[in-house]
Structures are given as structure tokens and as C-alpha cells.
Amino acid sequence: MAHPLRLKILRRLAAAGPATATALASSLGQNTGTLSYHLRQLARAGLIEDAPDHPANGRERWWRGVRGTEVRRPSRPGLPAAERAVVEELDRAHLQEDLELVRRHADRPAEEDEWVSGSRSTLHLTQEELREFHDAYLELLQRFRRERTEAGPGTRPIAVRWFGVPLDGRD
């Protein structure tokens, strides 16, 4: 699932809502055959599904992200080498995506300031407290999560990120 195109597909469906393979291929600069293959892999993994509000007509199949899918990053110790490689590849792909968001944040026009929010902090936490913080964050996301079709006027897709990283260099 760590393929960069699959991550782009998931992000596009989350931001823009249901789409066909043709529309996704066009927006992501891919050919439809390649896109269709990756859509099938994502569907097989349970990350996307047919969009019921857009019934298939002939060859047009509409896809949407699976609502409420929560993907937690597995801990690498103890993972088989192949699974560890997938997790590490996902980490690298997510980092590239996050760096692009930081670049967009820094380069945003002044009129976008009201649409940008952020926070930075240093906390002193135990591992258990860090897990509690993470769980509370996921609960907060669920509270505000809604499909694009359920979002009211004036809403925009907003990328939200959270990660905690020890500052002292110890493992």
C-alpha cells in the first residue's frame, strides 16, 4: 500500500470526493489503466469502495475513500523485514507529502491566512500519556470528520497532521 500513487489517490478522494478512474487519471497525470490497477489494489485492501451515490453506468465506476478508515502506523520492532520495509516506505512518502504541505504553508498568499492554523509545543510525557494524547487526537478528528457531500457551504478540505517526536535523542 506504500506506493506513492496510491497515497495520492487516497488523498485526492479525501479532498475532492468520489471520482472515476478516468477523472483521477487526468487529475494525477496518469493513464487510466495504471490508475485502475491501483484502485483495485486499494479496494482489495479495504481502503476505497464503490460510491453508492454515483452508480456505475457502463464503464464508469465511481470510487470513494472508506469512511472512518483509521490507519495507525505499526511499531517497527518485531515486524518481519518485508513489512518493516513497507512501513518505512510509507513513512518516506508521508514525509514528502508533509514537506509539500509545509512549503505550501510558507508560500501561501496573505488572503489564505484565515484558513491556516497550527500549533507547536513541547510536552513531557510518558509512553502511556503519549498514547492517550494520540487517542484523544483521533477522537477529535472523528468529531469533525465528514464526507465532502455532507460538508456545508464555506467548507474546504483541510490537511491536519500530528506527530510526536522525542527531542532528547534517546530510544
HELIX and SHEET records of a PDB file:
HELIX    1   1 PRO A    4  ALA A   16  1                                  13    
HELIX    2   2 ALA A   21  LEU A   28  1                                   8    
HELIX    3   3 THR A   32  ARG A   44  1                                  13    
HELIX    4   4 ALA A   81  ASP A  107  1                                  27    
HELIX    5   5 ALA A  110  TRP A  115  5                                   6    
HELIX    6   6 GLN A  127  PHE A  144  1                                  18    
HELIX    7   7 ARG A  148  GLU A  150  5                                   3    
SHEET    1   A 3 ALA A  19  THR A  20  0                                        
SHEET    2   A 3 TRP A  62  GLY A  65 -1                                        
SHEET    3   A 3 ILE A  48  ASP A  50 -1                                        
END                                                                             
